């Protein structure tokens, strides 16, 4: 009987030591989880089909939700070519405008190709509020640069 109580005391002591040793690791893991890097994603829209563009905007909203909110994801929407016409503020249908405004409010960066704006004779003033010109005049170069920075590429 005496050996059973010694074994219990020894087991309790070992568990206490294990918990004491493991505590700093648990705290470090929690801190690491809190400071985890944001997911970085490019959504690429270049076609003239309004349903595809609306779908892309809906996906962006769902992606933000799936990551737990805008603070956990960095999204760049890159638009060029014939898709430019879908984002002209005077021509956008209400559903497209609503979806676009939602993603901008959630911190999505929307970039319009500089070359496309020249080709179609448009400026940022003609486009939905929230667009900026691509950092590189050519959208595909901007996409490649973002991919080199670790952005994942999605083309709906």
C-alpha positions as CSV (number, residue, x, y, z in Angstrom):
1,X,0.0,0.0,0.0
2,X,2.8,2.3,0.9
3,X,4.3,1.9,-2.6
4,X,1.0,2.7,-4.2
5,X,0.9,6.1,-2.5
6,X,4.5,6.8,-3.4
7,X,3.8,6.0,-7.0
8,X,0.8,8.4,-6.9
9,X,2.9,11.1,-5.4
10,X,5.6,10.5,-8.0
11,X,3.1,10.6,-10.8
12,X,1.5,13.8,-9.6
13,X,4.9,15.4,-9.2
14,X,5.9,14.3,-12.8
15,X,2.6,15.7,-14.2
16,X,3.2,19.0,-12.4
17,X,6.7,19.3,-13.7
18,X,5.5,18.4,-17.2
19,X,2.8,21.1,-17.1
20,X,5.3,23.6,-15.7
21,X,7.8,22.8,-18.6
22,X,5.1,22.8,-21.3
23,X,3.5,26.1,-20.2
24,X,6.1,28.4,-22.0
25,X,5.7,26.3,-25.2
26,X,1.9,26.7,-25.1
27,X,2.2,30.4,-24.6
28,X,4.7,30.7,-27.5
29,X,2.3,28.7,-29.8
30,X,-0.6,31.0,-28.9
31,X,1.5,34.1,-29.5
32,X,2.6,32.6,-32.9
33,X,-1.0,31.9,-33.8
34,X,-2.0,35.5,-33.0
35,X,0.9,36.9,-35.1
36,X,0.5,34.6,-38.0
37,X,1.1,36.1,-41.4
38,X,-1.9,37.2,-43.5
39,X,-2.9,35.1,-46.4
40,X,-2.0,37.0,-49.6
41,X,-4.2,36.5,-52.7
42,X,-4.6,38.0,-56.1
43,X,-8.0,37.8,-57.8
44,X,-7.6,38.4,-61.5
45,X,-10.5,39.6,-63.7
46,X,-9.9,40.4,-67.4
47,X,-12.9,39.2,-69.3
48,X,-16.1,41.1,-70.3
49,X,-18.6,38.6,-68.9
50,X,-20.5,40.5,-66.0
51,X,-21.5,37.2,-64.4
52,X,-17.8,36.1,-64.0
53,X,-16.9,39.5,-62.5
54,X,-19.8,39.3,-60.1
55,X,-18.8,35.8,-59.2
56,X,-15.2,37.0,-58.5
57,X,-16.5,39.7,-56.2
58,X,-18.7,37.2,-54.4
59,X,-15.8,34.8,-54.0
60,X,-13.6,37.6,-52.5
61,X,-16.3,38.3,-49.9
62,X,-16.6,34.6,-49.1
63,X,-12.8,34.2,-48.9
64,X,-12.5,37.1,-46.4
65,X,-15.2,35.4,-44.3
66,X,-13.5,32.0,-44.6
67,X,-10.2,33.5,-43.3
68,X,-12.0,35.0,-40.3
69,X,-12.2,38.6,-41.4
70,X,-10.2,41.2,-43.3
71,X,-7.5,41.4,-40.7
72,X,-6.4,37.9,-41.7
73,X,-6.2,38.3,-45.5
74,X,-4.6,40.7,-48.0
75,X,-6.4,40.7,-51.3
76,X,-5.5,42.5,-54.5
77,X,-8.1,42.6,-57.2
78,X,-6.3,43.1,-60.5
79,X,-8.5,44.2,-63.5
80,X,-7.5,44.7,-67.1
81,X,-8.5,44.4,-70.7
82,X,-12.2,44.2,-71.6
83,X,-13.1,43.8,-67.9
84,X,-12.5,47.6,-67.5
85,X,-15.8,48.4,-69.1
86,X,-17.6,46.3,-66.4
87,X,-16.3,48.6,-63.7
88,X,-17.2,52.0,-65.3
89,X,-19.1,53.7,-62.5
90,X,-21.9,55.0,-64.8
91,X,-22.5,51.5,-66.4
92,X,-22.2,49.2,-63.4
93,X,-25.4,47.4,-62.5
94,X,-26.6,47.7,-58.9
95,X,-25.6,44.2,-57.9
96,X,-22.0,44.7,-59.2
97,X,-21.8,48.0,-57.4
98,X,-23.0,46.5,-54.1
99,X,-20.5,43.6,-54.3
100,X,-17.6,45.9,-55.3
101,X,-18.4,48.4,-52.5
102,X,-18.5,45.6,-50.0
103,X,-15.0,44.3,-50.8
104,X,-13.5,47.8,-50.8
105,X,-15.0,48.4,-47.4
106,X,-13.3,45.3,-46.2
107,X,-9.9,46.5,-47.3
108,X,-9.5,44.9,-50.7
109,X,-7.1,46.8,-52.9
110,X,-8.5,47.1,-56.4
111,X,-6.1,48.0,-59.2
112,X,-6.9,48.8,-62.8
113,X,-4.3,48.3,-65.5
114,X,-2.8,51.6,-66.8
115,X,-2.4,50.3,-70.3
116,X,-6.1,49.2,-70.4
117,X,-7.2,52.6,-69.2
118,X,-5.2,54.2,-72.1
119,X,-6.6,51.6,-74.6
120,X,-10.2,52.3,-73.6
121,X,-9.7,56.0,-73.2
122,X,-10.7,55.9,-69.5
123,X,-9.3,57.4,-66.3
124,X,-9.7,56.4,-62.6
125,X,-12.5,59.1,-62.5
126,X,-14.5,57.0,-64.9
127,X,-14.3,53.9,-62.8
128,X,-15.9,52.7,-59.6
129,X,-14.7,54.5,-56.5
130,X,-11.9,52.5,-54.9
131,X,-9.7,51.7,-57.9
132,X,-6.1,52.8,-58.1
133,X,-3.8,52.4,-61.1
134,X,-1.7,49.3,-61.1
135,X,1.8,50.0,-59.7
136,X,3.3,48.7,-62.9
137,X,1.7,50.1,-66.1
138,X,1.1,46.5,-67.4
139,X,-1.3,44.5,-65.2
140,X,0.3,41.1,-66.0
141,X,3.7,42.4,-64.8
142,X,1.9,43.6,-61.6
143,X,0.5,40.1,-61.1
144,X,3.9,38.5,-61.6
145,X,5.4,40.9,-59.1
146,X,2.8,40.1,-56.5
147,X,3.3,36.4,-57.1
148,X,7.0,36.9,-56.4
149,X,6.0,38.5,-53.1
150,X,4.1,35.3,-52.1
151,X,0.6,36.1,-53.3
152,X,-1.6,33.2,-54.4
153,X,-3.3,33.5,-57.8
154,X,-7.0,33.0,-58.4
155,X,-8.8,33.6,-61.7
156,X,-12.5,32.9,-61.5
